[in-house]
């Protein structure tokens, strides 16, 4: 029997365990006298895995290939996209960043960076539409100027420091309400993919790109385990505390790999899944402001309101620090402090609320909708 040739020379047949106890694929080889020793991201053979492998074995010591004249945005962008600073980013981060850089290159790629003025930047920001997109553009331009000075040696000043950021709505993505979650469940019955998607994201707090990668392989010793593609941070969550998700998983075939797929078992891209989920929200007559990311915030909010600490929320969301988790804790504490403060002044509670104001009546109605 002919032994099958290893398509990735230098990568072992089994993943190795790094110093943190995490199993990862390691590339160790020597190419033209250059020693290569690095860990590769993603699943074995995945697009992310292959891209990192190709970048490692096809290293060009002459530096990144460039396009356009020196000093132009096109030259800096192509140089940056060929650098380790860019290729070492997580795949999802690279994807979004690449799209934004392509947009910049299309509009001003041939322009000299030294000629860009504040008025030009503000005009570009106006073209991006919303304030969040405009501020992301400002950040991309600022990073390009810093890269041009530090890595290419261009003697240019950074005009983005003179541009004010656009005012953005407080809170970022909309956090789903209890009523919106109930309405979605009523529209998408148990056993449907739309319902499974909701319960998976609610139970795990996973972002859309991570939810697309969760499957039977993620269940280990009674826990649902995954690593965030954006940061590499891992989350381990007890499956026994996910009753609604379990109700949906039992509908799946024993041969199921990934839990959420399209077509003939094909994996979703984060963008494809986001578009599909948005359509499911429309079918449920849920407002357009409701998104997959809003479910992640909903889960964190529920934990905070139940008294979870910033460390517990950090672990649930697979964050690397408590910075973002503290936002949820502070908001929950603020609500409680307001109620406690009002109780000091207002003695007693109204006992004859009409049904449309009575919380218990509303909850009863919601439970009836769920049945």
Secondary structure, DSSP 8 states (H G I E B T S, - for coil): ------SSTTB-SS-EE-TTS-EEEEEEEEETTEEEEEEE-SSTTSHHHHHHHHHHHT--TT-----S-TTBHHHHHHHHHTSHHHHTS-HHHHHHHHHHHHHHHHHHTTSBGGG--HHHHHHHHHHT-SHHHHHHHHHHHHHHHHHIIIII------GGGGS------TTSS----HHHHHHHHHHS-TTSHHHHHHHHHHHH---HHHHTT-BGGGEETTEEEEE-TTT--EEEEEGGG-HHHHHHHTTS-TT--BSSEETTTEE--HHHHHHHHHHHHHHTT--TT--HHHHHHHHHHHHHHTT--HHHHHHHHT-SSSHHHHHHHHHHHHHHHHHHHHHHHS-S------TTT-HHHHHHHHHHHH-
